[in-house]
Amino acid sequence: IILFVSLAMTSSPVFSNDDSAKKLFKQGVEKFKKGDYRYAETLFLEAGQQGYNSLQLNYNLGVTAYKLEKYNDSIGYFKKLLTSPEFSAIANYNIGLALEKLEKKEEASRYFKQAAADDKNKKIHYLAQKKLEARTTEKDKKNNNKNWSVFGSFTVGYDDNVKLLSKDAPSGKEDAYTQSYLRGRYKTDPGVRVYMSVFDIKYDDFDEEDYRIIRAGVDYPFKLNQWQLTPALEYSESESGGDDYQDVIDYKLKARKRLGINTLTLNYRYSSIDAAEKQFYYQEGHRQRFRADYRMPLDFGTWRLRYQYETNNRKDTVTRSYSPDRNTVEALFRHSVRDNWDLLAHAAYRYSSYPSKAGKKRKDDRYRYSIGSEYTINKNWSIDARYQYTDNQSNQDIDDYTRNVYQIGITGMF
């Protein structure tokens, strides 16, 4: 129904007041109205050969080529209209329709996003939004119909200032590393999802900072009015430097709502943390995190804006606190250079305030920037490369540091 309505609106030829080859052009319009698209195309092309060169002619040729199922030709005509304020929205929308016919759904979505971003043409804005919502629904149904999924990645990298995980401090040492992640999920008939994951990072020489965490959890997504709610319960065990590190129980709740083509996601997470060995007693306690994400697809790329508040209540040591309150703001930008090649940029600022210990109150300002590129090989595999720079400015010299991380990896989804 949507396709029929949109074509009824976008497939009507446009009249022109240009006197050049006016007769041929009008004859083409009349033949189009009668459904004789081949003859209409011949007349439009002949009008162009006789000097009739206008946006209206390219538009009508684009619509006619679409009717004749010449979708690549149709896209070519509509692309000539993208720089026109009058035609850009409808041209983007019609290119999306033609790409759908060519089974290029991801590329079609990019043009629908550009059409939806132009709210001057209310009807095209509405139709493009409906297309995007239908595409999202199609993806959700496809994912929901599959009972199991597997995601995995393998990364090699170099870190010029390895972070001491258990001490929350920089090491001043550099090292190469390998990093792997594997996650499997199974959905039961009532819609409950059970999942398990393993994350592992190993350093070439600095093996006392090797880290592994195994998670197992269950969640249950359901809809409430316009919100998608997902409560979850998760348990994890981790190792640091070959020693048992932490046992954590997480209680999580995610709420997601679509606002037109944008998406708002809210997350709350409560973590109950136990030290697996006595040497890590100071990390015991609890942590709470609240996070808000706002995702905006625009004509030149997709933005994701995030705010996170974190509070900790750990045992600490006599001289050092591990119980910061943190506020983080960040932005991630993704730009599609081509249908299977994306560029990414990320920037984040985090302010941390620690309780006073031994007469000193630690405060940190952390700035983090990263750039990267992601190439999709096929529907299952992709490769990516990233560079990340961190500058942590603290009122305590030991926590003042900079850090550069380089990595390249491969990802698989099944």
C-alpha positions as CSV (number, residue, x, y, z in Angstrom):
1,I,0.0,0.0,0.0
2,I,2.8,2.4,0.9
3,L,4.5,1.7,-2.4
4,F,1.3,2.3,-4.4
5,V,0.5,5.6,-2.6
6,S,4.0,6.8,-3.0
7,L,4.1,6.0,-6.7
8,A,0.8,7.5,-7.3
9,M,2.2,10.7,-5.9
10,T,5.7,10.6,-7.3
11,S,4.9,9.1,-10.7
12,S,2.9,12.0,-12.1
13,P,4.7,13.9,-14.8
14,V,5.5,17.5,-14.3
15,F,4.4,20.1,-16.8
16,S,6.8,22.9,-17.9
17,N,6.3,26.3,-19.3
18,D,9.5,26.1,-21.4
19,D,8.5,26.7,-25.1
20,S,11.5,24.6,-26.4
21,A,10.2,21.3,-27.8
22,K,7.0,22.0,-25.8
23,K,4.8,20.0,-28.1
24,L,7.0,16.8,-27.8
25,F,7.1,17.3,-24.0
26,K,3.3,17.6,-23.7
27,Q,2.8,14.6,-26.0
28,G,5.1,12.6,-23.7
29,V,3.1,13.7,-20.7
30,E,-0.2,12.6,-22.4
31,K,1.3,9.2,-23.3
32,F,2.5,8.7,-19.8
33,K,-1.0,9.4,-18.4
34,K,-2.4,6.7,-20.7
35,G,0.2,4.2,-19.5
36,D,2.2,4.1,-22.7
37,Y,5.5,4.5,-20.9
38,R,7.7,3.4,-23.8
39,Y,6.3,6.0,-26.2
40,A,6.4,8.6,-23.4
41,E,10.1,7.8,-22.9
42,T,10.8,8.2,-26.6
43,L,9.1,11.6,-26.7
44,F,10.9,12.9,-23.6
45,L,14.2,11.8,-25.0
46,E,13.5,13.4,-28.4
47,A,12.4,16.6,-26.6
48,G,15.8,16.6,-24.8
49,Q,17.7,16.1,-28.1
50,Q,15.9,19.1,-29.5
51,G,17.2,21.3,-26.8
52,Y,14.7,20.8,-24.0
53,N,17.0,20.7,-21.0
54,S,15.2,21.2,-17.7
55,L,14.8,19.7,-14.2
56,Q,11.2,18.7,-15.2
57,L,12.4,16.7,-18.1
58,N,14.9,14.7,-15.9
59,Y,12.2,14.1,-13.3
60,N,9.8,12.8,-15.9
61,L,12.5,10.6,-17.5
62,G,13.3,9.3,-14.0
63,V,9.7,8.4,-13.3
64,T,9.2,6.9,-16.8
65,A,12.3,4.8,-16.5
66,Y,11.1,3.5,-13.1
67,K,7.8,2.5,-14.7
68,L,9.7,0.6,-17.4
69,E,11.7,-1.1,-14.7
70,K,14.9,0.5,-15.8
71,Y,15.9,1.2,-12.3
72,N,19.6,2.2,-12.8
73,D,18.5,4.7,-15.5
74,S,15.9,6.0,-13.2
75,I,18.5,6.6,-10.4
76,G,20.7,8.4,-12.9
77,Y,18.0,10.9,-13.9
78,F,17.0,11.5,-10.3
79,K,20.6,12.1,-9.2
80,K,20.7,15.1,-11.5
81,L,18.0,16.7,-9.3
82,L,19.7,16.3,-5.9
83,T,21.2,19.8,-5.9
84,S,17.8,21.4,-6.6
85,P,16.0,22.7,-3.5
86,E,12.7,22.1,-5.3
87,F,13.4,18.5,-6.3
88,S,16.0,17.2,-3.8
89,A,13.6,15.6,-1.3
90,I,11.5,13.8,-3.9
91,A,14.6,12.8,-5.9
92,N,16.1,11.2,-2.8
93,Y,12.9,9.4,-2.0
94,N,12.5,8.0,-5.6
95,I,16.2,6.9,-5.7
96,G,15.4,5.0,-2.5
97,L,12.4,3.3,-4.2
98,A,14.5,2.3,-7.2
99,L,17.3,1.0,-5.0
100,E,14.7,-1.2,-3.2
101,K,13.8,-2.7,-6.5
102,L,17.5,-3.5,-7.1
103,E,17.5,-5.2,-3.6
104,K,20.0,-2.6,-2.3
105,K,18.1,-2.0,0.9
106,E,20.9,-0.5,3.0
107,E,21.7,2.0,0.3
108,A,18.0,2.7,-0.2
109,S,17.7,3.5,3.5
110,R,20.4,6.2,3.2
111,Y,18.4,8.0,0.6
112,F,15.2,7.7,2.6
113,K,17.0,9.2,5.5
114,Q,18.0,12.2,3.4
115,A,14.5,12.6,2.1
116,A,13.1,12.4,5.7
117,A,15.6,15.0,6.9
118,D,14.0,17.6,4.6
119,D,10.7,18.5,6.3
120,K,9.8,21.3,3.9
121,N,8.0,18.7,1.8
122,K,5.7,17.3,4.4
123,K,4.3,14.5,2.3
124,I,7.7,13.2,1.2
125,H,9.0,13.6,4.8
126,Y,6.1,11.4,6.0
127,L,6.5,8.8,3.3
128,A,10.3,8.6,3.8
129,Q,9.8,8.1,7.6
130,K,7.3,5.3,6.9
131,K,9.8,3.6,4.7
132,L,12.5,3.8,7.4
133,E,10.1,2.5,10.1
134,A,9.1,-0.4,7.8
135,R,12.7,-1.2,7.2
136,T,13.4,-1.2,10.9
137,T,10.4,-3.4,11.6
138,E,11.6,-5.8,8.9
139,K,15.0,-6.1,10.5
140,D,13.4,-6.6,14.0
141,K,11.1,-9.3,12.7
142,K,14.0,-11.0,10.9
143,N,16.1,-11.0,14.1
144,N,13.2,-12.0,16.3
145,N,12.4,-15.0,14.0
146,K,15.9,-16.4,14.5
147,N,16.2,-18.3,17.8
148,W,20.0,-18.1,18.0
149,S,22.7,-15.7,17.1
150,V,26.5,-15.6,17.4
151,F,28.8,-12.6,17.4
152,G,32.6,-12.8,17.5
153,S,35.6,-10.6,17.0
154,F,39.4,-10.8,17.0
155,T,41.7,-7.8,17.3
156,V,45.4,-7.1,17.4
157,G,46.7,-3.8,18.8
158,Y,49.4,-1.8,20.4
159,D,49.0,0.2,23.6
160,D,51.7,2.7,24.6
161,N,50.5,3.1,28.3
162,V,48.8,-0.1,29.5
163,K,46.1,0.7,32.1
164,L,46.4,-1.2,35.4
165,L,42.9,-2.5,35.7
166,S,42.9,-3.5,39.3
167,K,44.8,-0.3,40.4
168,D,42.9,2.1,38.2
169,A,46.2,3.7,37.3
170,P,48.6,3.9,34.3
171,S,51.5,1.5,34.1
172,G,53.8,3.7,32.0
173,K,54.6,0.5,30.0
174,E,53.9,-0.2,26.3
175,D,53.0,-3.5,24.8
176,A,51.2,-5.3,21.9
177,Y,48.1,-7.3,22.6
178,T,45.5,-9.6,21.1
179,Q,41.8,-9.2,22.0
180,S,39.0,-11.6,21.4
181,Y,35.3,-11.6,22.1
182,L,32.6,-14.2,21.6
183,R,28.9,-14.0,22.4
184,G,26.1,-16.5,21.8
185,R,22.4,-15.9,22.4
186,Y,19.4,-18.2,22.3
187,K,15.7,-17.2,22.4
188,T,13.1,-19.4,24.0
189,D,9.5,-19.7,22.8
190,P,8.1,-17.2,25.4
191,G,10.6,-14.6,24.1
192,V,13.2,-15.0,26.9
193,R,16.7,-14.7,25.7
194,V,19.6,-16.5,27.3
195,Y,23.2,-15.4,26.5
196,M,26.8,-16.0,27.3
197,S,30.0,-14.2,26.4
198,V,33.7,-14.4,26.8
199,F,36.1,-11.4,26.5
200,D,39.9,-11.9,26.7
201,I,42.8,-9.6,26.3
202,K,46.4,-10.9,26.3
203,Y,49.6,-8.8,26.3
204,D,52.8,-10.0,24.6
205,D,55.1,-9.2,27.5
206,F,53.1,-7.4,30.2
207,D,51.1,-10.6,31.1
208,E,50.2,-9.4,34.6
209,E,47.6,-7.2,33.0
210,D,46.0,-10.1,31.0
211,Y,42.2,-10.0,31.6
212,R,39.3,-12.3,31.0
213,I,35.7,-12.0,31.8
214,I,32.9,-14.6,31.3
215,R,29.3,-13.5,31.5
216,A,26.0,-15.3,31.5
217,G,22.6,-13.7,31.5
218,V,19.0,-13.7,30.7
219,D,16.7,-10.9,29.4
220,Y,13.2,-10.4,28.2
221,P,12.3,-7.7,25.7
222,F,8.7,-6.6,25.5
223,K,6.7,-3.6,24.4
224,L,4.8,-1.2,26.7
225,N,3.0,1.5,24.8
226,Q,5.6,3.1,22.5
227,W,8.6,1.8,24.5
228,Q,10.6,-1.4,24.0
229,L,11.6,-2.5,27.5
230,T,14.3,-5.1,28.3
231,P,15.0,-6.1,31.9
232,A,18.0,-8.4,32.4
233,L,19.9,-10.3,35.0
234,E,23.6,-11.1,34.5
235,Y,26.4,-12.9,36.3
236,S,30.1,-12.6,35.5
237,E,33.4,-13.9,36.7
238,S,36.7,-12.3,35.8
239,E,40.5,-12.9,36.0
240,S,43.3,-10.3,36.1
241,G,46.9,-11.4,35.6
242,G,45.9,-15.0,36.0
243,D,44.3,-14.4,39.4
244,D,40.5,-14.6,40.1
245,Y,39.4,-10.9,40.2
246,Q,35.7,-10.2,40.6
247,D,32.3,-11.9,40.8
248,V,29.6,-9.5,39.7
249,I,25.8,-9.6,39.6
250,D,24.2,-7.0,37.4
251,Y,20.5,-6.0,37.4
252,K,19.8,-4.1,34.2
253,L,16.8,-2.3,32.5
254,K,16.8,-0.8,29.0
255,A,14.0,1.3,27.5
256,R,14.0,2.3,23.9
257,K,11.6,4.6,22.0
258,R,11.5,5.7,18.4
259,L,11.0,9.4,17.8
260,G,10.3,9.5,14.0
261,I,13.6,8.4,12.5
262,N,15.5,9.1,15.7
263,T,15.9,6.7,18.6
264,L,16.1,7.4,22.4
265,T,17.5,4.7,24.6
266,L,17.7,4.8,28.4
267,N,19.7,2.3,30.4
268,Y,20.0,1.6,34.2
269,R,22.5,-0.9,35.6
270,Y,23.1,-1.9,39.3
271,S,26.2,-4.0,39.9
272,S,26.9,-5.9,43.1
273,I,30.7,-6.6,43.1
274,D,32.6,-9.2,45.2
275,A,36.3,-9.7,45.3
276,A,37.2,-13.2,44.1
277,E,40.4,-13.1,46.1
278,K,41.3,-11.1,49.3
279,Q,44.0,-9.1,47.6
280,F,41.3,-7.2,45.6
281,Y,39.1,-6.5,48.7
282,Y,39.1,-2.8,48.1
283,Q,37.1,-3.2,44.9
284,E,34.1,-4.8,46.7
285,G,30.9,-2.8,46.9
286,H,28.4,-1.7,44.3
287,R,28.1,0.5,41.3
288,Q,25.2,2.2,39.6
289,R,25.0,3.6,36.1
290,F,22.4,5.6,34.2
291,R,22.9,6.2,30.5
292,A,20.9,8.1,27.9
293,D,21.6,7.7,24.1
294,Y,20.0,9.7,21.3
295,R,20.6,8.4,17.8
296,M,20.0,10.8,14.8
297,P,20.4,9.7,11.2
298,L,21.1,12.7,9.0
299,D,21.8,13.2,5.3
300,F,25.5,13.4,5.9
301,G,25.8,10.6,8.5
302,T,24.5,9.2,11.8
303,W,25.1,10.9,15.2
304,R,24.8,9.2,18.5
305,L,24.9,11.4,21.6
306,R,25.3,10.0,25.0
307,Y,25.3,11.1,28.7
308,Q,26.2,8.7,31.5
309,Y,26.2,9.2,35.3
310,E,28.0,6.6,37.4
311,T,28.3,6.3,41.2
312,N,30.4,3.8,43.2
313,N,30.5,2.7,46.8
314,R,33.6,0.4,47.2
315,K,35.6,-0.6,50.3
316,D,38.6,1.5,49.2
317,T,42.0,1.4,50.9
318,V,43.3,3.8,53.6
319,T,45.2,5.9,51.0
320,R,43.3,5.5,47.8
321,S,39.6,5.6,46.8
322,Y,38.0,3.4,44.1
323,S,34.5,5.0,44.6
324,P,34.2,7.8,42.0
325,D,31.2,9.7,40.9
326,R,31.5,10.2,37.2
327,N,29.7,12.2,34.5
328,T,30.4,11.4,30.9
329,V,29.3,13.1,27.7
330,E,30.2,11.7,24.3
331,A,29.4,11.8,20.6
332,L,29.9,9.2,17.9
333,F,29.6,10.1,14.2
334,R,29.4,7.5,11.4
335,H,29.6,8.4,7.8
336,S,29.0,6.0,4.9
337,V,31.5,6.6,2.2
338,R,30.0,3.8,0.2
339,D,27.4,1.1,0.9
340,N,29.9,-1.2,2.6
341,W,32.5,1.3,3.9
342,D,32.0,3.6,6.9
343,L,34.2,6.2,8.6
344,L,33.8,6.8,12.4
345,A,34.8,9.5,14.7
346,H,34.3,9.6,18.5
347,A,34.9,12.2,21.2
348,A,34.2,11.9,25.0
349,Y,34.7,13.9,28.1
350,R,34.5,12.3,31.6
351,Y,34.7,14.1,35.0
352,S,35.5,11.9,38.0
353,S,35.3,13.0,41.6
354,Y,36.6,10.6,44.4
355,P,36.0,10.7,48.1
356,S,38.9,12.2,50.2
357,K,41.5,9.7,51.3
358,A,44.5,10.5,53.5
359,G,43.6,14.2,53.3
360,K,43.5,14.2,49.5
361,K,40.5,14.4,47.2
362,R,41.2,13.2,43.7
363,K,39.5,14.8,40.7
364,D,40.1,13.8,37.1
365,D,39.2,15.2,33.7
366,R,39.5,12.6,30.9
367,Y,39.4,13.5,27.2
368,R,39.2,10.7,24.7
369,Y,39.2,10.9,20.9
370,S,39.2,8.1,18.3
371,I,38.9,7.7,14.6
372,G,38.4,4.6,12.6
373,S,37.1,2.9,9.5
374,E,34.9,-0.1,9.1
375,Y,34.6,-2.2,5.9
376,T,31.7,-4.7,5.4
377,I,32.9,-7.7,3.4
378,N,29.4,-9.4,3.3
379,K,26.4,-9.8,5.6
380,N,28.4,-11.8,8.1
381,W,31.9,-10.4,8.1
382,S,33.5,-7.0,8.5
383,I,37.0,-5.6,9.3
384,D,37.8,-2.4,11.1
385,A,40.8,-0.3,12.1
386,R,40.9,2.4,14.9
387,Y,43.2,4.8,16.7
388,Q,42.3,6.1,20.2
389,Y,44.0,8.9,22.1
390,T,43.3,9.5,25.8
391,D,44.4,12.4,28.0
392,N,43.7,12.1,31.7
393,Q,44.3,15.2,33.7
394,S,44.3,14.7,37.4
395,N,45.1,16.8,40.5
396,Q,47.2,13.8,41.6
397,D,50.4,13.4,39.6
398,I,50.3,9.6,39.6
399,D,47.0,9.7,37.7
400,D,48.1,12.2,35.1
401,Y,48.7,10.4,31.8
402,T,48.2,10.2,28.1
403,R,47.6,7.0,26.1
404,N,47.7,6.0,22.4
405,V,46.0,2.7,21.2
406,Y,46.1,1.3,17.7
407,Q,44.1,-1.7,16.6
408,I,42.8,-3.6,13.7
409,G,40.2,-6.4,13.9
410,I,37.8,-8.7,12.1
411,T,34.1,-9.3,13.2
412,G,31.7,-12.1,12.4
413,M,27.9,-12.3,13.0
414,F,25.8,-15.3,12.4
